[in-house]
Amino acid sequence: MKYNKIVLACGNGYLGGVLAKHFSSIADEVIILSRKPKAIEGNIKTILWDGKTEGDWVNNLNGASLMVNLCGKNVNCRYNDKNRQEIINSRVLPTNLLNRVIEQLERPPLLWINITSATIYRHAEDQAQDEITGEIGYGFSIDVCKIWEETFFQVTNPKTRKIALRLGIVLGRKDGAFPRLLNLVKLGIGGKQGDGMQYVSWIHEQDVALSIEWLLNQKEIKGVVNCTAPDAIKNNELMKSLRKAYGVPFGLPAPAWLLEIGAKIIGTETELILKSRWVKPSVY
């Protein structure tokens, strides 16, 4: 099926590049809203915006088949006061802005997907989490997800279907979590992290693109959608699989206390590694 126009807000990052490449072959044009200019590549065009104020970019939303909002500061940092505020603002401000401008459009996007996170559920080692039997967790990262989704859904437009797509950890060859985990394996420190029993809910980058395309054609679906692989994998099994694939028989483990020290040194949080994310892909 050929689509008219695909808009990717803050689509100049890793996942945006995956989506732009996927949709460029099946859409008339792909428009990336970005703070940085970039030359036109085929039918992929970059339009400048700051994610805070209205401008000429607004007209490019008219007549879009799909808009995907990928805005958000990387959470791979220490959760100090400055970073906490930036993490929240980088998600809430663009979402508020898009809500406001879509209300004004004569032909707003038919579908708006906000990329959110499956980390909104609690630490789970006992059962998979979904929107029926699952439980929302607590803590800063969960609060961010809650504020983000509340902002997204607070405005409704009868012409625009809305989906909050709760992604698992995206795995791909060139960027994201996979190359970093593989580097640990190469260095001989690709053993389990913590006790290794925490679940990893993941999804391949190409499956993200295909899931979004599928949702575009399922016009009855709206609201919250969990987007992960069907079967989560425990951390120790994931690292074992990576070692086997790369031909490394052994990897030094990293206990929780050592991860805490390392996290402070490199400026991140152990939650990103140690939280058990066992999320069931589902639509309700």
C-alpha positions as CSV (number, residue, x, y, z in Angstrom):
1,M,0.0,0.0,0.0
2,K,1.2,3.5,-0.9
3,Y,1.0,6.2,1.7
4,N,0.8,9.9,1.2
5,K,3.0,11.7,3.7
6,I,4.8,10.4,6.8
7,V,6.0,12.9,9.4
8,L,8.7,12.0,12.0
9,A,9.0,14.6,14.8
10,C,12.6,14.5,16.1
11,G,13.2,11.8,13.5
12,N,16.9,12.5,13.0
13,G,18.1,10.0,15.6
14,Y,18.7,6.2,15.4
15,L,15.1,5.0,15.4
16,G,14.0,7.9,13.2
17,G,16.5,6.8,10.6
18,V,15.1,3.3,10.7
19,L,11.6,4.6,10.2
20,A,12.6,7.1,7.5
21,K,14.3,4.3,5.5
22,H,11.3,2.0,5.9
23,F,8.6,4.4,4.9
24,S,10.6,6.1,2.1
25,S,9.9,3.2,-0.2
26,I,6.1,3.0,0.5
27,A,5.2,6.7,0.9
28,D,5.2,9.7,-1.4
29,E,7.3,11.7,1.0
30,V,8.9,11.4,4.4
31,I,9.3,14.6,6.4
32,I,11.6,14.8,9.4
33,L,11.2,17.6,11.9
34,S,14.6,18.4,13.3
35,R,16.6,21.1,15.0
36,K,19.5,20.4,12.5
37,P,19.3,21.1,8.8
38,K,20.0,18.2,6.4
39,A,20.1,17.9,2.6
40,I,17.2,16.1,0.9
41,E,17.7,12.4,0.4
42,G,15.4,11.0,-2.3
43,N,11.9,11.6,-1.0
44,I,13.1,12.3,2.6
45,K,13.1,16.0,3.5
46,T,14.2,17.6,6.8
47,I,12.2,20.6,8.1
48,L,13.6,22.8,10.9
49,W,11.7,23.1,14.2
50,D,12.6,23.7,17.8
51,G,9.9,21.5,19.4
52,K,8.7,24.5,21.4
53,T,7.2,27.0,19.1
54,E,4.9,27.1,16.0
55,G,6.4,27.9,12.7
56,D,6.3,27.1,8.9
57,W,6.8,23.5,9.8
58,V,3.1,23.2,10.9
59,N,1.8,23.3,7.3
60,N,3.8,20.1,6.6
61,L,1.5,18.1,8.9
62,N,-1.5,18.8,6.8
63,G,-2.6,15.7,4.9
64,A,-0.2,13.3,6.6
65,S,-1.1,9.7,6.7
66,L,1.0,9.3,9.9
67,M,2.9,11.3,12.3
68,V,5.4,9.6,14.7
69,N,6.7,11.7,17.7
70,L,10.1,10.4,18.8
71,C,11.1,13.4,20.9
72,G,12.8,12.8,24.2
73,K,16.2,13.3,25.8
74,N,18.2,10.0,26.2
75,V,17.6,8.6,29.6
76,N,21.1,7.1,29.6
77,C,22.3,9.7,32.2
78,R,22.4,10.3,35.9
79,Y,19.0,11.4,37.3
80,N,20.1,14.6,38.9
81,D,17.7,17.6,39.1
82,K,18.9,19.1,35.8
83,N,18.7,15.9,33.8
84,R,15.3,15.0,35.3
85,Q,13.8,18.3,34.2
86,E,15.3,18.0,30.7
87,I,14.0,14.4,30.4
88,I,10.5,15.6,31.3
89,N,10.5,18.8,29.2
90,S,11.9,17.2,26.1
91,R,8.9,14.9,26.1
92,V,6.1,17.0,27.4
93,L,6.8,20.3,25.6
94,P,6.8,18.9,22.0
95,T,3.8,16.7,22.8
96,N,1.9,19.8,24.1
97,L,3.0,21.7,21.0
98,L,1.8,19.0,18.6
99,N,-1.5,18.7,20.4
100,R,-2.0,22.4,20.0
101,V,-1.2,22.7,16.3
102,I,-3.1,19.6,15.3
103,E,-6.3,21.2,16.7
104,Q,-5.8,24.0,14.2
105,L,-5.3,21.9,11.1
106,E,-7.9,21.4,8.5
107,R,-6.4,18.0,7.5
108,P,-4.4,16.8,10.5
109,P,-2.5,13.5,10.4
110,L,-4.9,10.5,10.3
111,L,-2.8,8.7,12.9
112,W,-0.4,10.1,15.5
113,I,1.8,7.6,17.3
114,N,3.7,8.8,20.4
115,I,6.7,6.6,21.0
116,T,6.7,6.0,24.8
117,S,8.2,3.2,26.9
118,A,7.4,-0.2,28.3
119,T,9.3,0.7,31.4
120,I,6.1,2.2,32.8
121,Y,5.3,-1.2,34.3
122,R,6.7,-2.4,37.6
123,H,9.8,-4.5,38.1
124,A,8.4,-7.9,37.2
125,E,9.9,-11.4,37.6
126,D,6.7,-13.2,38.4
127,Q,4.5,-12.5,35.4
128,A,4.3,-10.6,32.1
129,Q,2.7,-7.1,32.4
130,D,0.0,-5.8,30.1
131,E,-2.9,-3.3,30.3
132,I,-5.3,-5.8,31.8
133,T,-3.5,-7.6,34.5
134,G,-0.3,-5.6,34.7
135,E,0.7,-3.0,37.3
136,I,2.2,0.5,36.8
137,G,5.4,0.8,38.7
138,Y,6.9,3.7,40.8
139,G,10.0,5.8,40.6
140,F,11.3,8.6,38.4
141,S,11.3,6.8,35.0
142,I,7.7,5.6,35.6
143,D,6.6,9.1,36.6
144,V,8.1,10.4,33.3
145,C,6.0,7.8,31.3
146,K,2.8,8.7,33.2
147,I,3.2,12.5,32.7
148,W,4.1,11.9,29.0
149,E,1.1,9.8,28.2
150,E,-1.3,12.0,30.2
151,T,-0.1,15.0,28.2
152,F,-0.5,13.0,24.9
153,F,-4.1,11.9,25.6
154,Q,-5.4,15.1,27.3
155,V,-6.4,16.5,23.9
156,T,-8.7,14.6,21.5
157,N,-9.3,15.3,17.8
158,P,-12.0,13.4,16.0
159,K,-9.9,13.5,12.8
160,T,-6.7,12.0,14.4
161,R,-6.4,8.6,15.9
162,K,-3.9,8.4,18.7
163,I,-1.6,5.5,19.9
164,A,0.9,5.6,22.7
165,L,3.4,2.9,21.6
166,R,5.1,1.5,24.6
167,L,8.4,0.2,23.1
168,G,10.7,-2.4,24.6
169,I,14.4,-2.1,24.2
170,V,15.1,-1.7,20.5
171,L,17.8,-3.9,19.1
172,G,19.7,-3.2,15.8
173,R,23.2,-3.6,14.4
174,K,24.2,0.0,14.1
175,D,23.0,1.7,17.3
176,G,21.0,1.3,20.4
177,A,21.6,-1.3,23.1
178,F,22.9,-4.2,20.9
179,P,26.3,-2.8,19.9
180,R,27.0,-1.8,23.5
181,L,26.2,-5.3,24.8
182,L,28.2,-6.9,22.0
183,N,31.2,-4.7,22.9
184,L,31.0,-6.2,26.5
185,V,31.2,-9.6,25.0
186,K,34.2,-8.7,22.8
187,L,36.0,-7.4,25.8
188,G,35.4,-10.6,27.8
189,I,33.0,-8.9,30.3
190,G,29.8,-10.1,28.7
191,G,28.5,-12.1,31.6
192,K,25.3,-11.6,33.5
193,Q,24.5,-8.2,35.0
194,G,23.4,-8.3,38.6
195,D,21.9,-11.7,39.3
196,G,20.9,-12.1,35.7
197,M,17.3,-13.0,36.5
198,Q,15.8,-9.7,35.3
199,Y,13.8,-9.9,32.1
200,V,14.6,-7.9,29.0
201,S,11.6,-7.0,26.8
202,W,13.1,-6.3,23.4
203,I,12.1,-5.7,19.8
204,H,14.1,-5.6,16.6
205,E,14.3,-2.3,14.8
206,Q,12.7,-3.6,11.7
207,D,9.8,-5.0,13.7
208,V,9.2,-1.5,15.1
209,A,8.8,-0.2,11.6
210,L,6.6,-3.1,10.6
211,S,4.5,-2.7,13.7
212,I,3.9,1.0,13.0
213,E,2.9,0.3,9.5
214,W,0.5,-2.5,10.7
215,L,-1.1,-0.1,13.2
216,L,-1.5,2.5,10.4
217,N,-3.8,0.0,8.6
218,Q,-5.7,-1.2,11.7
219,K,-8.1,1.8,11.9
220,E,-10.0,0.4,14.9
221,I,-6.9,0.4,17.2
222,K,-6.2,3.4,19.4
223,G,-5.0,4.1,22.9
224,V,-2.1,2.2,24.5
225,V,-0.2,-0.5,22.6
226,N,2.7,-2.6,24.0
227,C,5.3,-3.2,21.3
228,T,7.8,-5.9,22.3
229,A,8.8,-9.4,21.1
230,P,6.4,-12.1,22.2
231,D,8.9,-13.7,24.6
232,A,11.0,-11.6,27.0
233,I,14.4,-13.1,27.8
234,K,16.3,-13.1,31.1
235,N,19.5,-11.1,31.2
236,N,21.8,-14.1,31.8
237,E,20.2,-15.9,28.8
238,L,20.6,-12.9,26.6
239,M,24.3,-12.5,27.4
240,K,24.8,-16.2,26.9
241,S,23.2,-16.0,23.4
242,L,25.4,-13.1,22.5
243,R,28.6,-14.9,23.6
244,K,27.6,-18.0,21.7
245,A,26.9,-16.0,18.5
246,Y,30.2,-14.2,18.7
247,G,32.1,-17.4,19.7
248,V,33.2,-16.3,23.2
249,P,32.9,-19.1,25.7
250,F,33.0,-17.0,28.8
251,G,32.2,-13.5,30.1
252,L,32.9,-12.0,33.4
253,P,29.7,-11.2,35.3
254,A,29.0,-7.7,36.8
255,P,27.4,-7.8,40.3
256,A,25.0,-5.0,41.3
257,W,27.6,-3.3,43.5
258,L,30.1,-3.1,40.7
259,L,27.5,-1.8,38.3
260,E,26.6,1.0,40.7
261,I,30.2,2.1,40.8
262,G,30.5,1.9,37.0
263,A,27.2,3.8,36.5
264,K,28.5,6.7,38.5
265,I,31.8,6.7,36.6
266,I,30.1,6.8,33.1
267,G,27.2,8.9,34.1
268,T,24.2,6.5,33.9
269,E,21.8,4.7,36.2
270,T,21.8,1.0,37.1
271,E,18.0,0.9,36.7
272,L,18.5,0.8,33.0
273,I,20.2,-2.6,33.4
274,L,18.8,-4.1,36.5
275,K,15.1,-3.4,36.2
276,S,13.1,-6.5,35.1
277,R,11.0,-5.5,32.1
278,W,8.7,-8.4,31.4
279,V,6.1,-6.9,29.0
280,K,3.5,-8.7,27.0
281,P,2.8,-7.3,23.5
282,S,-0.9,-6.6,23.4
283,V,-3.7,-4.5,22.1
284,Y,-6.9,-3.9,24.0
